[in-house]
Amino acid sequence: MSEAKITIKISPVDMETRAKLNLRAGDTVKVFQKIKEGDKSRIQAFEGLVLGRKHGKEPGATFTVRRVFDGVGVERIFPLYSPNIEKVEILKRAKVRQSKLYHIREKAAKEIRREMRNVRAVKDEKVTVTSEDIKEAPTPQIAEQ
């Protein structure tokens, strides 16, 4: 039997610059990731809040980014030193007191439930219309055939 060799091209990652990024919980970041579709490749951006970072500066380090898209919370876990990540931009830094911001998930769900209650309350209100509000509409003419 002949064995076929599979060659995987991995682009080098500058680990020093990624370690110097100093990502931490509370940062708003934009992650540019390479996406390969068939023969073509493109770069896709994912912008959101860093909920936490795991495994420090070792090779398996990851960070979790959360954003709300069309009312649905979307979280993605990115490997810090992955060659598929083109670049990471830190847009904003917030001072937080916790190293992991997992409580943001429940906070967002609570806000959505509150909004749904408000929508339901508006829908349940009955509208009263007086005779002065109603203008006489012209009666429709029915064409006889």
BATI-159720 format. One record per atom (N, C-alpha, C, O, CB): x, y, z; residue in one letter; residue number from 0. Coordinates in steps of 0.001 Angstrom, whole numbers, m for minus. Each point is the difference from the previous one (the first is absolute). Glycine has a CB too. Layout:
# residues N
SITE        c1        c2        c3   residu   num
SITE         X         Y         Z        a   NUM
...
***
This chain:
# residues 145
SITE        c1        c2        c3   residu   num
SITE       843     m1189         0        m     0
SITE      m843      1189         0        m     0
SITE       881      1242         0        m     0
SITE      1026        63       677        m     0
SITE     m2862     m1301       544        m     0
SITE      1406      2213     m1994        s     1
SITE       749      1258        m6        s     1
SITE      m710       982       923        s     1
SITE     m1223       140       m12        s     1
SITE      2062      m539     m2362        s     1
SITE       m34      1057      3154        e     2
SITE      m561       982       929        e     2
SITE       116      1396      m591        e     2
SITE      1074       405      m445        e     2
SITE      m478     m1867      2404        e     2
SITE     m1687      2184     m1962        a     3
SITE        11      1364      m519        a     3
SITE       377       940      1140        a     3
SITE      m519      m112      1110        a     3
SITE     m1246      m439     m2868        a     3
SITE      2659      1461      1472        k     4
SITE       405       969      1006        k     4
SITE      m886      1222      m112        k     4
SITE      m276       488     m1096        k     4
SITE      2650     m1328      1054        k     4
SITE     m2813      1324      1185        i     5
SITE      m827      1197        43        i     5
SITE       849      1130       559        i     5
SITE       550      m106      1096        i     5
SITE     m2690     m1245      m796        i     5
SITE      2239      2418     m1052        t     6
SITE       783      1144       431        t     6
SITE      m952      1119       386        t     6
SITE      m876       382      m777        t     6
SITE      2812     m1041      m717        t     6
SITE     m1758      1176      2693        i     7
SITE      m828      1102       479        i     7
SITE       891      1220       142        i     7
SITE      1006       m29       708        i     7
SITE     m2600     m1542       506        i     7
SITE      1219      2627     m1886        k     8
SITE       782      1228        67        k     8
SITE      m495       829      1178        k     8
SITE     m1162       404        38        k     8
SITE      1558      m428     m2547        k     8
SITE       479       273      3456        i     9
SITE      m350       789      1172        i     9
SITE       848      1259       m29        i     9
SITE      1230       m56       m10        i     9
SITE     m1862     m2009      1367        i     9
SITE       m44      3192     m1371        s    10
SITE       750      1256         4        s    10
SITE       490       275      1413        s    10
SITE      m715      m256       969        s    10
SITE      m648      1163     m2904        s    10
SITE      2561      m395      2053        p    11
SITE       538       242      1347        p    11
SITE      m735      1143       699        p    11
SITE      m456       955      m629        p    11
SITE      2692     m1783      m145        p    11
SITE     m2333       698      2080        v    12
SITE      m656      1019       814        v    12
SITE      1054       613       901        v    12
SITE       774      m713       639        v    12
SITE     m3013      m498      m704        v    12
SITE      2268      2529       115        d    13
SITE       939       684       874        d    13
SITE      m555       m64      1423        d    13
SITE      m846       809       383        d    13
SITE      1636       739     m2266        d    13
SITE      m310     m2510      2655        m    14
SITE      m542      m247      1334        m    14
SITE       290      1148       956        m    14
SITE      m778       250       922        m    14
SITE      1054     m2686     m1316        m    14
SITE       828      3132       185        e    15
SITE       343      1106       909        e    15
SITE     m1004      1140      m109        e    15
SITE      m423       557      1013        e    15
SITE      2839     m1175     m1205        e    15
SITE     m2800       968     m1034        t    16
SITE      m958      1106      m148        t    16
SITE     m1377      m410       503        t    16
SITE      m717       825       565        t    16
SITE      2007        36     m2540        t    16
SITE     m1678     m2132      1779        r    17
SITE     m1294      m450       506        r    17
SITE       m10        m1      1523        r    17
SITE     m1019       318       613        r    17
SITE       699     m1716     m2671        r    17
SITE      1441      1044      2670        a    18
SITE        80         2      1460        a    18
SITE       m39      1430       537        a    18
SITE      m527       250      1084        a    18
SITE      1848     m2394     m1149        a    18
SITE      m758      3079      m701        k    19
SITE        22      1399       431        k    19
SITE     m1345       696      m177        k    19
SITE      m192      1113       489        k    19
SITE      2597     m1056     m1077        k    19
SITE     m3339      m708      m111        l    20
SITE     m1335       584      m169        l    20
SITE      m644       289      1345        l    20
SITE      m721       986       152        l    20
SITE       467     m2209     m2316        l    20
SITE       513       368      3133        n    21
SITE      m532       164      1353        n    21
SITE     m1530       104       m14        n    21
SITE      m587       901       599        n    21
SITE      2725       241        77        n    21
SITE     m2764     m2098     m1383        l    22
SITE     m1467       m57         3        l    22
SITE      m486      m370      1385        l    22
SITE       597      m845       668        l    22
SITE      m636       199     m3099        l    22
SITE     m1037      1273      2864        r    23
SITE      m583      m339      1293        r    23
SITE     m1510       237       m53        r    23
SITE      m519       620      m929        r    23
SITE      2681       m22      2124        r    23
SITE     m2835     m1099      m194        a    24
SITE     m1451       122        56        a    24
SITE      m394      1480        45        a    24
SITE       639       803       679        a    24
SITE      m811     m3039       508        a    24
SITE      m877      2575     m1913        g    25
SITE      m477      1370       m42        g    25
SITE       455       752     m1233        g    25
SITE      m498      1094      m267        g    25
SITE       492     m1121      2715        g    25
SITE       942      m531     m3209        d    26
SITE       458       656     m1229        d    26
SITE     m1023      m220     m1107        d    26
SITE      m593     m1073      m107        d    26
SITE      3010       755       783        d    26
SITE     m2614      1330     m1487        t    27
SITE      m791      m151     m1212        t    27
SITE       996      m160     m1138        t    27
SITE       822       883      m247        t    27
SITE     m2793       506      1150        t    27
SITE      1890     m2521     m1593        v    28
SITE      1005      m323     m1014        v    28
SITE      m664      m298     m1333        v    28
SITE     m1194      m289       m77        v    28
SITE      2712      m609      1853        v    28
SITE      m707       979     m2823        k    29
SITE      m410      m403     m1337        k    29
SITE      1019     m1035      m457        k    29
SITE      1181       304      m166        k    29
SITE     m2284      1965      m376        k    29
SITE       630     m3494       341        v    30
SITE       871     m1116      m385        v    30
SITE      m187      m262     m1486        v    30
SITE     m1120      m222      m460        v    30
SITE       995      m805      2785        v    30
SITE      1217      1053     m3071        f    31
SITE       m26      m278     m1433        f    31
SITE       492     m1424      m209        f    31
SITE      1155      m311       292        f    31
SITE      m772      2761      m885        f    31
SITE     m1264     m3320        86        q    32
SITE       306     m1411      m140        q    32
SITE       m34      m391     m1466        q    32
SITE      m866       456      m746        q    32
SITE       m81      m918      3023        q    32
SITE      1887      m382     m2698        k    33
SITE        28      m516     m1365        k    33
SITE     m1020     m1127      m103        k    33
SITE        m5      m925       813        k    33
SITE      2457      1555     m1104        k    33
SITE     m3309      m543      m714        i    34
SITE     m1007     m1020      m267        i    34
SITE       304      m571     m1382        i    34
SITE       137       746      m969        i    34
SITE     m1911       412      2430        i    34
SITE      1877     m2474     m1545        k    35
SITE       272      m633     m1288        k    35
SITE     m1269      m692      m476        k    35
SITE      m553      m856       691        k    35
SITE      3006       534      m112        k    35
SITE     m2908       705     m1770        e    36
SITE     m1184      m589      m610        e    36
SITE       402      m550     m1358        e    36
SITE       156       753      m962        e    36
SITE     m1718       839      2190        e    36
SITE      1726     m2894     m1304        g    37
SITE       440      m618     m1248        g    37
SITE      1432       407      m312        g    37
SITE       910      m225       797        g    37
SITE     m3275       207     m1646        g    37
SITE      2553       619      m321        d    38
SITE      1334       463      m395        d    38
SITE       276      1417       466        d    38
SITE      1155       419        72        d    38
SITE     m1274     m1914     m2042        d    38
SITE      m926      2229      2284        k    39
SITE       156      1408       365        k    39
SITE       126       163      1508        k    39
SITE      m494      m821       773        k    39
SITE      m815      1481     m2801        k    39
SITE      1969       397      2425        s    40
SITE        61       334      1429        s    40
SITE      m323      1479       147        s    40
SITE       302       814      m873        s    40
SITE      1433     m2629      1343        s    40
SITE     m2350      2136       646        r    41
SITE      m366      1385       278        r    41
SITE       236       275      1468        r    41
SITE       274      m914       778        r    41
SITE     m1986       925     m2633        r    41
SITE      1603      1256      2234        i    42
SITE       185       387      1396        i    42
SITE     m1337       482       543        i    42
SITE      m653       857      m595        i    42
SITE      3088      m234       199        i    42
SITE     m2837     m1189      1542        q    43
SITE     m1273       360       629        q    43
SITE       282       627      1355        q    43
SITE       811      m510       773        q    43
SITE     m2024     m1361     m1979        q    43
SITE       543      2973      1488        a    44
SITE       190       704      1274        a    44
SITE     m1103      m391       972        a    44
SITE     m1154      m184      m388        a    44
SITE      2271      2112      m796        a    44
SITE      m748     m2052      2441        f    45
SITE      m955      m286      1072        f    45
SITE       309       977      1122        f    45
SITE      1078       m38       592        f    45
SITE     m1298     m2447     m1219        f    45
SITE      m736      3360       911        e    46
SITE       209      1045      1000        e    46
SITE      m875      m269      1210        e    46
SITE     m1180      m323      m135        e    46
SITE      1752      1989     m1661        e    46
SITE        15     m1531      2985        g    47
SITE      m784      m227      1195        g    47
SITE       804       223      1265        g    47
SITE      1119       512       m35        g    47
SITE     m2482     m2123     m1240        g    47
SITE       776      1218      2385        l    48
SITE       568       184      1333        l    48
SITE       735     m1264       421        l    48
SITE      m525     m1104      m139        l    48
SITE     m1312      2724       743        l    48
SITE      3048     m1459       m90        v    49
SITE       762     m1150       496        v    49
SITE      m562      m372      1366        v    49
SITE        37       799       936        v    49
SITE      2069      m109     m2218        v    49
SITE     m2630     m1919      1390        l    50
SITE      m549      m471      1270        l    50
SITE      1090      m555       902        l    50
SITE       m82       112      1223        l    50
SITE     m2072      m619     m2369        l    50
SITE      3166       m87       547        g    51
SITE      1058      m574       810        g    51
SITE      1119      m534      m851        g    51
SITE      m115      m145     m1217        g    51
SITE     m1545      m412      2943        g    51
SITE      2739       273     m1051        r    52
SITE      1167      m566      m662        r    52
SITE       458     m1190       820        r    52
SITE        22        61      1230        r    52
SITE       665      2186     m2211        r    52
SITE      m323     m3330       309        k    53
SITE       398     m1213       712        k    53
SITE      1397      m430      m409        k    53
SITE       441       255     m1121        k    53
SITE     m2835      m956      1269        k    53
SITE      3070        60       756        h    54
SITE      1307      m621      m195        h    54
SITE      1131      1001      m211        h    54
SITE      1012      m336      m616        h    54
SITE     m2201     m1591      m342        h    54
SITE      1035      3126      1450        g    55
SITE      1090       972        50        g    55
SITE       688       259     m1317        g    55
SITE      m639       353      m991        g    55
SITE       951     m1055      3274        g    55
SITE      1022       520     m2292        k    56
SITE       784       264     m1202        k    56
SITE       564     m1275      m617        k    56
SITE       870        66      m868        k    56
SITE      m306      2162      1806        k    56
SITE     m1051     m3389      m498        e    57
SITE       503     m1255      m557        e    57
SITE      m575      m217     m1393        e    57
SITE      m938       697      m386        e    57
SITE      1162     m1670      2701        e    57
SITE       313        25     m3079        p    58
SITE      m423      m181     m1395        p    58
SITE     m1492      m290      m189        p    58
SITE      m541       310     m1061        p    58
SITE      2815     m1134       646        p    58
SITE     m2946       251      1390        g    59
SITE     m1421      m310      m137        g    59
SITE      m911      1095       508        g    59
SITE     m1171      m263       272        g    59
SITE      1771     m2094       m61        g    59
SITE      m108      3573       m74        a    60
SITE      m794      1095       553        a    60
SITE     m1180       339      m907        a    60
SITE       127         7     m1224        a    60
SITE      1929       892      2339        a    60
SITE     m3212      m616      m497        t    61
SITE     m1202       369      m741        t    61
SITE      m649      1216       643        t    61
SITE       243       311      1166        t    61
SITE      m589     m2707     m1866        t    61
SITE      m480      3074       m77        f    62
SITE      m810      1090       547        f    62
SITE     m1396       m84      m598        f    62
SITE      m169      m365     m1164        f    62
SITE      2214      1841      1471        f    62
SITE     m3045     m1134       503        t    63
SITE     m1403       m93      m391        t    63
SITE      m539      1391      m302        t    63
SITE       155       923       800        t    63
SITE      m455     m2994       610        t    63
SITE      m333      2214     m2565        v    64
SITE      m564      1285      m428        v    64
SITE     m1499      m168      m174        v    64
SITE      m453      m978      m595        v    64
SITE      2615      1651      m558        v    64
SITE     m2935       278      1671        r    65
SITE     m1463       m49       m77        r    65
SITE      m531      1259      m674        r    65
SITE       478      1107       249        r    65
SITE      m566     m2525      1833        r    65
SITE      m910      1225     m2938        r    66
SITE      m711      1124      m597        r    66
SITE     m1462      m368      m138        r    66
SITE      m352     m1180         3        r    66
SITE      2419      1933     m1239        r    66
SITE     m2908       239      1117        v    67
SITE     m1431      m230      m189        v    67
SITE      m315       315     m1452        v    67
SITE       238      1111      m473        v    67
SITE      m794      m551      2907        v    67
SITE        18     m1553     m3135        f    68
SITE      m298       149     m1417        f    68
SITE     m1473      m321      m210        f    68
SITE      m422     m1133       230        f    68
SITE      2804       531      m895        f    68
SITE     m3167      1579       232        d    69
SITE     m1449      m138      m213        d    69
SITE      m710      m521      1243        d    69
SITE      m894      m841       m97        d    69
SITE      1330       428     m2322        d    69
SITE       m41       910      3580        g    70
SITE      m640      m377      1240        g    70
SITE       442     m1341       557        g    70
SITE      m538      m455      1009        g    70
SITE     m1353      1779     m1759        g    70
SITE      2860     m1965       111        v    71
SITE       501     m1298       451        v    71
SITE      1459       164       392        v    71
SITE       796       537      m770        v    71
SITE     m2419     m1796      m728        v    71
SITE      1974       801      2691        g    72
SITE      1385        65       443        g    72
SITE       827     m1071      m686        g    72
SITE      m365     m1175         3        g    72
SITE      m372      2095      2202        g    72
SITE      1859      m507     m2797        v    73
SITE       889      m921      m704        v    73
SITE      1364        72       668        v    73
SITE       559      1082       177        v    73
SITE     m1827      m811     m2376        v    73
SITE      1800     m1434      2569        e    74
SITE      1324       m65       615        e    74
SITE       901      m859      m856        e    74
SITE      m415     m1031      m529        e    74
SITE      m563      1335      2825        e    74
SITE      2224       135     m2424        r    75
SITE       990      m786      m723        r    75
SITE      1253       m73       842        r    75
SITE       384       968       657        r    75
SITE     m1337      m289     m2896        r    75
SITE      1582     m1830      2211        i    76
SITE      1249      m208       727        i    76
SITE      1117       m50     m1029        i    76
SITE        m8      m846      m894        i    76
SITE     m1150      m417      2794        i    76
SITE      2116      2166     m1772        f    77
SITE      1109        86      m937        f    77
SITE      1283      m470       665        f    77
SITE       276       391      1134        f    77
SITE     m1399      1511     m2322        f    77
SITE      1918     m2734       511        p    78
SITE      1335      m306       504        p    78
SITE       893      1222      m229        p    78
SITE         3       570     m1091        p    78
SITE      m302     m3068       619        p    78
SITE      1040      2893      1477        l    79
SITE       791      1225       m80        l    79
SITE      1096       m86     m1054        l    79
SITE       259       975      m706        l    79
SITE      m742      m582      3104        l    79
SITE      1129     m1556     m2508        y    80
SITE      1148      m122      m895        y    80
SITE      m333      m744     m1294        y    80
SITE       895      m552      m641        y    80
SITE       565       590      2648        y    80
SITE     m2721       m58     m2393        s    81
SITE      m403      m701     m1210        s    81
SITE       496       736     m1243        s    81
SITE       m79      1227       m63        s    81
SITE     m1942     m2117      1261        s    81
SITE      2536       147     m2196        p    82
SITE       410       648     m1246        p    82
SITE     m1198       485      m821        p    82
SITE       176       784      m933        p    82
SITE      1861     m2230       922        p    82
SITE     m3253       992       343        n    83
SITE     m1191       450      m720        n    83
SITE      m451      1393       435        n    83
SITE      m824       618      m673        n    83
SITE       143     m2999       443        n    83
SITE      1203      2875      1331        i    84
SITE      m351      1349       431        i    84
SITE       995       966      m620        i    84
SITE      1197       m38       282        i    84
SITE     m2199      m808      1899        i    84
SITE       474      1707     m3029        e    85
SITE       841       966      m711        e    85
SITE       508      1076       957        e    85
SITE      1201       253        89        e    85
SITE     m2489      m683     m2209        e    85
SITE       350      1059      2834        k    86
SITE       389      1021       975        k    86
SITE     m1121       204      1004        k    86
SITE     m1145      m388      m233        k    86
SITE      2612      1518     m1475        k    86
SITE     m1116      m511      2830        v    87
SITE      m961       317      1052        v    87
SITE       162      1475       321        v    87
SITE      1089       444       364        v    87
SITE     m1041     m2816       595        v    87
SITE     m1126      3131     m1091        e    88
SITE        24      1432       329        e    88
SITE      m740       208      1310        e    88
SITE     m1116      m487       176        e    88
SITE      1216      1140     m2628        e    88
SITE       521        67      3363        i    89
SITE      m668       359      1245        i    89
SITE      m627      1371      m208        i    89
SITE       705       998      m156        i    89
SITE       921     m2370      1587        i    89
SITE     m2955      1414     m1433        l    90
SITE      m713      1241      m271        l    90
SITE      m214       830      1259        l    90
SITE        90      1228       m30        l    90
SITE     m1207     m2358     m1873        l    90
SITE       830       440      3020        k    91
SITE      m338       708      1223        k    91
SITE       392      m860      1184        k    91
SITE      m100     m1225       m58        k    91
SITE     m1797      2440     m1078        k    91
SITE      2344      m582      2209        r    92
SITE       318      m726      1229        r    92
SITE      m912       513      1101        r    92
SITE      m181      1206       169        r    92
SITE      2599     m1550      m876        r    92
SITE     m2987      m592      1449        a    93
SITE      m864       362      1115        a    93
SITE       612      m549      1277        a    93
SITE       587     m1082         5        a    93
SITE     m2647      1093     m1487        a    93
SITE      1919       739      2556        k    94
SITE       506      m463      1281        k    94
SITE     m1035      m935       606        k    94
SITE     m1133       402       264        k    94
SITE      2479      1727        85        k    94
SITE      m955     m3371      m131        v    95
SITE      m882      m982       601        v    95
SITE       666      m573      1235        v    95
SITE      1222        54       138        v    95
SITE     m2243      m598     m2374        v    95
SITE       218        m2      3129        r    96
SITE       533      m513      1257        r    96
SITE        94     m1518        14        r    96
SITE       504      m581       962        r    96
SITE     m1454      2564       173        r    96
SITE       476     m2623     m2178        q    97
SITE        33     m1454       m50        q    97
SITE       815      m459     m1207        q    97
SITE        69       690     m1017        q    97
SITE     m2316      m807      2166        q    97
SITE      2859     m1050     m1022        s    98
SITE       810      m505     m1100        s    98
SITE      m841      m693     m1067        s    98
SITE       423      m109     m1150        s    98
SITE      1464      m153      2743        s    98
SITE     m3068      m203     m1220        k    99
SITE      m918      m620      m954        k    99
SITE     m1354       695       111        k    99
SITE      m551       130      1093        k    99
SITE      1769     m2366      m943        k    99
SITE     m1742      2675     m1267        l   100
SITE     m1254       761        m3        l   100
SITE     m1176      m857      m457        l   100
SITE      m803       439      m824        l   100
SITE      2107      1645       378        l   100
SITE     m1411     m3288       968        y   101
SITE     m1075      m899      m411        y   101
SITE     m1369       493       455        y   101
SITE     m1017      m422      m551        y   101
SITE      2637     m1462       643        y   101
SITE     m1665      2760       892        h   102
SITE     m1291       520       475        h   102
SITE      m674       891     m1046        h   102
SITE     m1185       309       129        h   102
SITE      2054      m413      2218        h   102
SITE      m134       519     m3376        i   103
SITE      m575       820     m1071        i   103
SITE     m1093      m793      m737        i   103
SITE      m967       585      m488        i   103
SITE      3171       668       226        i   103
SITE     m2050     m2564       183        r   104
SITE     m1001      m834      m671        r   104
SITE     m1358       133       663        r   104
SITE     m1007       215      m676        r   104
SITE      2801     m1812        12        r   104
SITE     m1827      1470      1981        e   105
SITE     m1272       109       720        e   105
SITE      m546      1420       m40        e   105
SITE     m1212       206       m61        e   105
SITE      1929     m2073      1549        e   105
SITE       177      2835     m1453        k   106
SITE      m425      1395       m40        k   106
SITE      m704       304     m1319        k   106
SITE     m1036       663       m13        k   106
SITE      2945       m29      1525        k   106
SITE     m1356     m1111     m2609        a   107
SITE      m610       228     m1311        a   107
SITE     m1353      m692       m90        a   107
SITE      m948       569      m541        a   107
SITE      3227      m374      m490        a   107
SITE     m2382     m1409      1550        a   108
SITE     m1269      m733       m36        a   108
SITE     m1056       714       828        a   108
SITE     m1171        35      m375        a   108
SITE      2415     m2186        57        a   108
SITE      m832      2716      1439        k   109
SITE      m936       716       865        k   109
SITE      m531      1247      m704        k   109
SITE     m1183       318       113        k   109
SITE      2390     m1182      1921        k   109
SITE      m335      1573     m2762        e   110
SITE      m441      1191      m729        e   110
SITE      m998      m366     m1097        e   110
SITE      m978       714      m221        e   110
SITE      3181       384       711        e   110
SITE     m1953     m2204     m1169        i   111
SITE      m908      m430     m1068        i   111
SITE     m1358      m358       579        i   111
SITE     m1030       347      m578        i   111
SITE      2974     m1190      m770        i   111
SITE     m1958       146      2492        r   112
SITE     m1281      m336       628        r   112
SITE      m755      1258       403        r   112
SITE     m1221        61      m143        r   112
SITE      2195     m2214       965        r   112
SITE      m260      3160      m319        r   113
SITE      m640      1249       391        r   113
SITE      m610       690     m1218        r   113
SITE     m1113       520        75        r   113
SITE      2732      m282      1836        r   113
SITE      m897      m231     m3027        e   114
SITE      m526       613     m1214        e   114
SITE     m1243      m737      m496        e   114
SITE      m948       630      m468        e   114
SITE      3263       127      m128        e   114
SITE     m2317     m2078       695        m   115
SITE     m1152      m772      m436        m   115
SITE     m1220       312       863        m   115
SITE     m1123        38      m504        m   115
SITE      2657     m1846      m313        m   115
SITE     m1321      2032      2111        r   116
SITE     m1110       385       872        r   116
SITE      m584      1332      m437        r   116
SITE     m1220       169        m5        r   116
SITE      2264     m1423      1905        r   116
SITE      m195      2197     m2265        n   117
SITE      m475      1316      m447        n   117
SITE      m786      m123     m1299        n   117
SITE     m1021       668      m168        n   117
SITE      2991       424      1279        n   117
SITE     m1513     m1927     m2023        v   118
SITE      m711      m190     m1267        v   118
SITE     m1365      m617       269        v   118
SITE      m993       409      m601        v   118
SITE      3176      m685      m637        v   118
SITE     m2243      m701      2135        r   119
SITE     m1259      m656       328        r   119
SITE      m960       991       663        r   119
SITE     m1200       m40      m271        r   119
SITE      2408     m2162       530        r   119
SITE      m704      3085       600        a   120
SITE      m852       972       680        a   120
SITE      m605       978     m1000        a   120
SITE     m1169       364       125        a   120
SITE      2570      m583      1946        a   120
SITE      m636       644     m3043        v   121
SITE      m518       916     m1013        v   121
SITE     m1047      m698      m849        v   121
SITE     m1007       605      m368        v   121
SITE      3192       629       330        v   121
SITE     m1958     m2499      m274        k   122
SITE      m937      m744      m829        k   122
SITE     m1319      m230       723        k   122
SITE     m1052       m10      m639        k   122
SITE      2976     m1091      m499        k   122
SITE     m1895       916      2456        d   123
SITE     m1208      m279       776        d   123
SITE      m862      1242       223        d   123
SITE     m1194      m120       275        d   123
SITE      2432     m1718       836        d   123
SITE      m648      3025     m1227        e   124
SITE      m786      1221       199        e   124
SITE     m1056       114     m1086        e   124
SITE       278      m203     m1182        e   124
SITE      1689      1342      2269        e   124
SITE     m3183      m811      m667        k   125
SITE     m1078       154      m972        k   125
SITE       m87      1459      m413        k   125
SITE       116       910       822        k   125
SITE     m1384     m2861       171        k   125
SITE      1065      2145     m2251        v   126
SITE      m105      1344      m542        v   126
SITE     m1475       350      m115        v   126
SITE      m779      m748      m590        v   126
SITE      2971       513      m675        v   126
SITE     m2575      1390      1839        t   127
SITE     m1383       438      m111        t   127
SITE       m91      1070     m1068        t   127
SITE       805       931       m39        t   127
SITE     m1246     m1476      2460        t   127
SITE      m530       404     m3270        v   128
SITE      m180       934     m1096        v   128
SITE     m1385       627       159        v   128
SITE      m998      m705       149        v   128
SITE      2542      m632     m1704        v   128
SITE     m1590      2663      1521        t   129
SITE     m1280       701       115        t   129
SITE      m562       259     m1390        t   129
SITE       689      m156     m1008        t   129
SITE        34      1229      3177        t   129
SITE     m1972      m681     m2200        s   130
SITE      m641       252     m1292        s   130
SITE       605      1225      m684        s   130
SITE       m61       119     m1223        s   130
SITE     m2056     m1151      2089        s   130
SITE      2700      1938       m86        e   131
SITE       627      1181      m602        e   131
SITE      1280      m386      m735        e   131
SITE       389       651      m970        e   131
SITE     m1364       795      2782        e   131
SITE      1626     m2509     m1343        d   132
SITE      1242      m428      m638        d   132
SITE      m246      m662     m1345        d   132
SITE       863        m3      m878        d   132
SITE       130      m285      3128        d   132
SITE     m2190      m272     m2394        i   133
SITE      m290      m719     m1238        i   133
SITE      m530       987     m1022        i   133
SITE     m1013       664       222        i   133
SITE       526     m2802      1039        i   133
SITE      1164      2222     m2350        k   134
SITE      m469       841     m1093        k   134
SITE      m818      m884      m931        k   134
SITE       273     m1188      m172        k   134
SITE      1739      2761       343        k   134
SITE     m2998      m964      m749        e   135
SITE      m827      m795      m882        e   135
SITE       790      m330     m1243        e   135
SITE       450       879      m735        e   135
SITE     m2544       182      1625        e   135
SITE      2246     m2323     m1098        a   136
SITE       713      m463     m1186        a   136
SITE      m999      m145     m1128        a   136
SITE     m1147      m389       222        a   136
SITE      2887      m809      1173        a   136
SITE     m1312      1506     m2587        p   137
SITE      m937      m152     m1124        p   137
SITE      m332     m1486      m198        p   137
SITE       864      m870       112        p   137
SITE        70      2965     m1226        p   137
SITE     m2168     m2345       826        t   138
SITE      m416     m1382      m204        t   138
SITE       555      m488     m1325        t   138
SITE       m10       732      m989        t   138
SITE     m2090      m379      2350        t   138
SITE      2577     m1566     m1384        p   139
SITE       587      m502     m1245        p   139
SITE     m1086      m231     m1048        p   139
SITE     m1096      m458       324        p   139
SITE      2965      m617       981        p   139
SITE     m1564      1389     m2545        q   140
SITE      m928      m192     m1111        q   140
SITE       228     m1390      m561        q   140
SITE      1126      m363      m339        q   140
SITE     m1166      2847      m205        q   140
SITE      m999     m3240       449        i   141
SITE        88     m1342      m543        i   141
SITE      m410        55     m1453        i   141
SITE     m1107       424      m334        i   141
SITE       634     m1476      2583        i   141
SITE      1357       629     m3092        a   142
SITE      m284        17     m1432        a   142
SITE      m856     m1213      m345        a   142
SITE       327     m1133       354        a   142
SITE      1846      2356      m845        a   142
SITE     m3268      m963      m204        e   143
SITE      m857     m1097      m394        e   143
SITE       444      m495     m1356        e   143
SITE       305       767      m913        e   143
SITE     m2229       151      2246        e   143
SITE      1947     m2236     m1421        q   144
SITE       437      m577     m1273        q   144
SITE     m1114      m675      m708        q   144
SITE       198      m540     m1089        q   144
SITE      2030       245      2003        q   144
***
